[in-house]
Amino acid sequence: MQLAQFTLPNNLFLAPMAGVTDRPFRQLCKQLGAGHAVSEMAASNPQLWKTDKSTRRLNHHGETKPVAVQIAGADPEMMAHAAAYNIERGAQIIDINMGCPAKKVCAVAAGSALLQNEALVEKILRAVHTVCTERGVPLTLKYRTGWSPEHRNAITIAQMAESIGVSLLTLHGRTRACGYTGDAEYDTIRAVKQSVRIPVIANGDITSPEKARFVLDHTGADGLMIGRAAQGNPWIFREVLHYLRTGAHLPPPTLEEAHTVMLHHLQDHHHFYGEKTGLLTARKHLQWYLCGPAGKNHPVIDQLMVAPTTEAQVRIVDEFFMSWRNTGALYFAPSDSDLSNEPTHTRLAA
Ligand SMILES: Cc1cc2nc3c(=O)[nH]c(=O)nc-3n(C[C@H](O)[C@H](O)[C@H](O)COP(=O)(O)O)c2cc1C
């Protein structure tokens, strides 16, 4: 699919998830079929740019292009400055996050809180778009269907964004007030798709190839964005892609492939974060990978949670797969996605 001047390999996007979709995970998902991935949110406040977290989020080394960086904030000038700063550091696409219901972000009226203030939305979009256009960088917008179920202004925002020059919209089928409760609804996404000419990507609760087919057909969207269902299951992208193209299911990854993919991911993760942080931040990925296929009470999970070093984490994963493969089992069937897990490790979830 086409995103401004960029031809993406396909129309399946990995959702930005703070604390999850770091460079190693984005790159893995791209290798396994995601056509595009947006980085975790970068703060628009310059005081935060020198922290370890921000430095890591600005690290796109070796990432398959185009590199898309998400920014969030409520001050048009600061947002424009943040866009310029990220473009100077390699961003080829700037994405604005207006989808975040988290208190930390809404308290400063950024994220989805902005949707309540359409005049401010317009100022932010104009300011960031000007900076992006001067540098030949497309601007995309990720947002929710509105402030609350009674105040769904997704169409107004979409038409405003299109008229300002935004190149693509991603819409999460929930309002800010919904948080993560209830099911995502796709009627508003369909209405938005019908109201603009720029590409619209549908997001929310896409957990299987069948659901992907349904959402694509129902909304008429140009593409899909998958978030939580990719946690511990980066293979979902190739599975959905295959199903959308052929109507048939791919077999799950073999144990051999899962072993290799997990080890590479783990090592890349450790290398990216370093020993101390990497040991801790790898745990959630390991849990997501193994809870379904191995069973959430499997002793390997506890062992991994208390492993004292990154080397020990790698060894435990290695030994676990060796003994599993020795049983003659062939496939690694990732768990059904558990979308009840509202993010706990970060308060920046959108
Ligand atoms: C842990 C977590 C962190 C998230 N962080 C961000 C973020 O930084 N920026 C953003 O636009 N959305 C963020 N989101 C929202 C997702 O991008 C996505 O819109 C949402 O999870 C719905 O998609 P899903 O049902 O496929 O997970 C986050 C979600 C989760 C679960």
The ligand as an ORCA input file, in Angstrom:
! r2SCAN-3c Opt
* xyz 0 1
  C       0.827     -1.492     26.502
  C       0.210     -0.570     25.503
  C       0.854      0.603     25.174
  C       0.318      1.471     24.216
  N       1.018      2.595     23.861
  C       0.562      3.377     22.848
  C       1.337      4.481     22.365
  O       2.444      4.766     22.827
  N       0.807      5.218     21.355
  C      -0.410      4.938     20.798
  O      -0.852      5.641     19.866
  N      -1.147      3.902     21.220
  C      -0.684      3.109     22.217
  N      -1.409      2.007     22.616
  C      -2.688      1.703     21.934
  C      -2.476      0.755     20.759
  O      -1.674      1.371     19.776
  C      -3.821      0.341     20.137
  O      -4.467      1.486     19.640
  C      -4.750     -0.344     21.129
  O      -4.059     -1.304     21.920
  C      -5.910     -1.051     20.398
  O      -5.408     -2.009     19.497
  P      -5.410     -3.598     19.858
  O      -6.814     -3.951     20.284
  O      -4.993     -4.277     18.596
  O      -4.458     -3.787     20.981
  C      -0.912      1.156     23.596
  C      -1.571     -0.021     23.949
  C      -1.039     -0.885     24.887
  C      -1.758     -2.165     25.206
*
